[in-house]
Amino acid sequence: MRLPPSDVLELRVCPVSAPEPFNRPDRPVSLVRGSTRFQSFLAALSLPDEAAKGQQACPAYAELLPTVIARTKTVALIAHLPVDACGHTLGPVSAALASVIGTPSATS
């Protein structure tokens, strides 16, 4: 089911708690329509997936991704995080997530 971006009232980002060396919050972050980061985050979530380009070599790595819930007046759904041709989160989506929950950082 696709929601028109204009219907979304709130985006709730529910990070995955991660032990050291990752510093991730363990509480959800809510972005409501009209807040500073809401529109740019919603725009990133609205990007299309990239199509696979035939046989291509893809890097193998794991992503620790949060669940993003999009809420309208009548329904709340888990949002799809747009991916590149290799199935990894698109750069603009990763950047939007980082602006909300931060980026993993190694500690010394």
Protein Blocks (a to p, Z undefined) as FASTA:
>chain_A
ZZdfklpmbdcddddddddfbdcdfbdcdddehiaklmmmmmmmmpccdddehjaddddd
dddddddddddfkbccdddddddfkopacfklmmmmmmmnopadddZZ
